[in-house]
Amino acid sequence: MMKKYRVLLLALVVVLQTAALVAMVAVKHRTLLTGTPVLLKTEPVDPRSLFRGDYVVLNYAIGSLDYGALDGDNAFERRDEVYVVLRRGETYWEPVSIHHDMPAHEPESVVLRGEVQYSGVWIGGENRDGINVRYGIESYFVPEGEGREIELPRNEGKVAILVAVDGGGAAAIKAVLIDGVVRYEEKLF
């Protein structure tokens, strides 16, 4: 009887862990399929992980937000959830406002959800009143041996990231562009 109980308990644990993994993958794929495509300006750094191979750490232009340049709220603390309204610019999507809660927004804009990393930002060599934000799309893995190939274009400002943003503000990387050409594209399966 006790052995049967242990086997059932083990099976339940395996099923729950598998369901959690499937749910994580399903959420990302739903965002990739249904999200609004948004092109972001970025500067990747540090393309190597000892355990997981080549990857790019992405530092987005929308990661440093100046309160004086944006509408919305302006009193955030570390680890606060933040909602950034983006609107299509000439080439890249740009922030127009920041909020504590999901704001109402125009159909031609999107809302990207992030987390405040710290207050007080350096923009253009000056310390300004604002925040630094992480959006959960700050790293991207590339095939082994190809991470360094992104470093040179990065230094010339030629790397952009295409992300999909869903209605809840979650984002997933769809593609890495170098000189406007898709170099790496996220496959659904």
NORDA-V328355 format. One record per residue. N is the residue number from 0. PHI is phi in degrees with one decimal (NA if undefined). OMEGA is omega in whole degrees, 0 to 359 (none if undefined). Layout:
n: (N:N)
phi: (PHI:PHI)
omega: (OMEGA:OMEGA)
This chain:
n: (0:1:2:3:4:5:6:7:8:9:10:11:12:13:14:15:16:17:18:19:20:21:22:23:24:25:26:27:28:29:30:31:32:33:34:35:36:37:38:39:40:41:42:43:44:45:46:47:48:49:50:51:52:53:54:55:56:57:58:59:60:61:62:63:64:65:66:67:68:69:70:71:72:73:74:75:76:77:78:79:80:81:82:83:84:85:86:87:88:89:90:91:92:93:94:95:96:97:98:99:100:101:102:103:104:105:106:107:108:109:110:111:112:113:114:115:116:117:118:119:120:121:122:123:124:125:126:127:128:129:130:131:132:133:134:135:136:137:138:139:140:141:142:143:144:145:146:147:148:149:150:151:152:153:154:155:156:157:158:159:160:161:162:163:164:165:166:167:168:169:170:171:172:173:174:175:176:177:178:179:180:181:182:183:184:185:186:187:188)
phi: (NA:-65.5:-65.0:-62.8:-63.4:-64.9:-63.7:-63.8:-63.5:-62.1:-62.7:-63.6:-61.7:-63.1:-63.5:-64.8:-65.2:-63.6:-62.6:-63.8:-65.4:-62.5:-63.2:-62.1:-66.0:-63.2:-63.8:-64.0:-67.4:-62.1:-63.4:-63.4:-77.7:-107.6:-72.9:-76.1:-70.1:-132.1:-95.2:-117.7:-79.6:-149.9:-132.4:-74.4:-141.3:52.6:-88.2:-144.4:-126.6:-58.9:-96.9:-118.4:90.6:-77.3:-155.0:-122.7:-89.1:-104.2:-111.8:-85.7:-61.1:-84.1:-78.5:-112.2:-115.0:-95.3:-55.2:-66.5:-94.6:-127.6:-81.2:100.1:-83.2:-145.5:-132.5:-117.1:-120.6:-51.7:73.7:-68.4:-78.2:-134.0:-117.1:-111.2:-85.8:-113.9:-129.8:-63.2:-99.0:-60.8:-118.0:-110.5:-76.6:-129.0:-73.5:-120.9:-159.3:-130.2:-145.6:-77.6:-122.3:-58.3:-88.4:-73.8:-147.0:-73.4:-60.5:-87.0:-119.0:-130.4:-115.8:-108.9:-91.4:-147.0:-129.8:-69.5:-88.9:-166.4:-95.1:82.6:-124.1:-100.4:-129.3:59.6:79.8:-119.5:-84.0:-119.8:-82.8:-174.7:-138.6:-107.3:-126.3:-110.5:-111.5:84.1:-127.0:-91.7:-143.6:-145.4:-91.4:-121.2:-56.9:-50.1:87.5:-106.3:-62.6:-69.0:-65.2:-87.3:-62.3:-63.4:-60.3:-60.3:-64.6:-97.3:70.7:-107.5:-105.2:-132.5:-122.9:-98.4:-117.6:-106.9:-118.0:-86.7:-64.3:-92.6:94.2:-75.9:-126.8:-141.3:-73.5:-95.3:-160.3:-108.8:-110.7:-121.4:55.3:80.5:-110.2:-64.5:-102.1:-131.7:-127.4:-74.3:-93.1:-70.1:-144.2)
omega: (181:180:179:179:179:179:178:178:178:178:178:178:179:180:180:178:178:179:179:179:178:179:179:179:181:179:179:181:176:178:180:182:188:184:176:178:182:179:183:175:184:173:180:177:171:187:183:172:183:187:187:177:182:175:180:172:187:177:186:174:179:179:178:185:181:180:184:183:186:173:175:184:180:178:181:176:179:178:173:172:183:177:183:177:180:176:181:174:181:178:185:173:185:179:176:177:178:187:174:182:179:182:168:182:182:181:181:176:175:177:180:181:179:178:180:177:173:178:182:184:174:179:179:178:180:174:183:178:182:183:169:188:171:185:181:180:186:174:181:181:180:179:181:177:183:182:182:179:180:183:182:177:179:181:179:178:185:181:176:181:174:179:172:181:181:183:179:179:178:181:175:180:177:185:172:181:174:185:177:181:179:180:177:180:180:178:180:177:none)
